[in-house]
Amino acid sequence: MTDPSWRVVVTGPARRQFDRLPISVSAAVLETLDAELLRHLETYEDAFQKFRARHFPAAKILLSQFLEFYPNDHLAKMYLDRALEYEEAPPDAAWNAVEVFKKK
């Protein structure tokens, strides 16, 4: 399916492609995405591309814009906090955008 206004939502047992962790899903549902939602998802992706490229001020702005639409997105909040931290104290040259959690 090439129409970007459609997506498949899986709601049954499945595994994510890369990390092989189980996710909670139970049936496949096809639903239409509206143009506004697609625009916000593009903002979200643009923010993460900026973050990975070390453009923290731009990532901060894009994440803030996304959070206006989805204020309860915990992952976006976490990356916004990191972008703010890295804007003040950038990571060293060896940084590869991978975070290691030191506590549960």
Backbone hydrogen bonds, N-H to C=O, Kabsch-Sander energy under -0.5 kcal/mol:
donor,donor_aa,acceptor,acceptor_aa,energy
6,W,3,D,-1.5
7,R,31,E,-1.4
9,V,7,R,-0.5
9,V,29,V,-3.0
10,V,8,V,-0.6
11,T,27,A,-2.2
12,G,25,V,-2.6
12,G,26,S,-0.8
14,A,23,I,-1.0
16,R,21,L,-1.4
20,R,16,R,-1.0
23,I,14,A,-1.8
25,V,23,I,-0.8
26,S,12,G,-0.7
29,V,9,V,-2.8
31,E,7,R,-1.6
31,E,29,V,-0.5
33,L,5,S,-3.0
38,L,34,D,-2.2
39,R,35,A,-2.1
40,H,36,E,-2.0
41,L,37,L,-2.4
42,E,38,L,-2.0
43,T,39,R,-1.9
44,Y,40,H,-2.2
45,E,41,L,-2.3
46,D,42,E,-2.8
47,A,43,T,-2.3
48,F,44,Y,-1.8
49,Q,45,E,-2.1
50,K,46,D,-2.4
51,F,47,A,-2.4
52,R,48,F,-2.6
53,A,49,Q,-1.5
54,R,51,F,-1.8
55,H,50,K,-2.9
56,F,54,R,-1.2
59,A,55,H,-2.3
60,K,56,F,-2.7
61,I,57,P,-1.8
62,L,58,A,-2.4
63,L,59,A,-2.8
64,S,60,K,-2.1
65,Q,61,I,-2.2
66,F,62,L,-2.4
67,L,63,L,-2.5
68,E,64,S,-1.1
69,F,65,Q,-0.8
69,F,66,F,-1.0
70,Y,66,F,-2.5
73,D,70,Y,-1.6
74,H,72,N,-1.1
77,K,73,D,-1.9
78,M,74,H,-2.4
79,Y,75,L,-2.4
80,L,76,A,-2.2
81,D,77,K,-2.5
82,R,78,M,-2.1
83,A,79,Y,-2.7
84,L,80,L,-2.3
85,E,81,D,-2.2
86,Y,82,R,-3.2
87,E,83,A,-1.8
88,E,84,L,-1.4
89,A,85,E,-2.7
95,W,92,D,-1.8
99,E,97,A,-0.5
101,F,99,E,-0.6
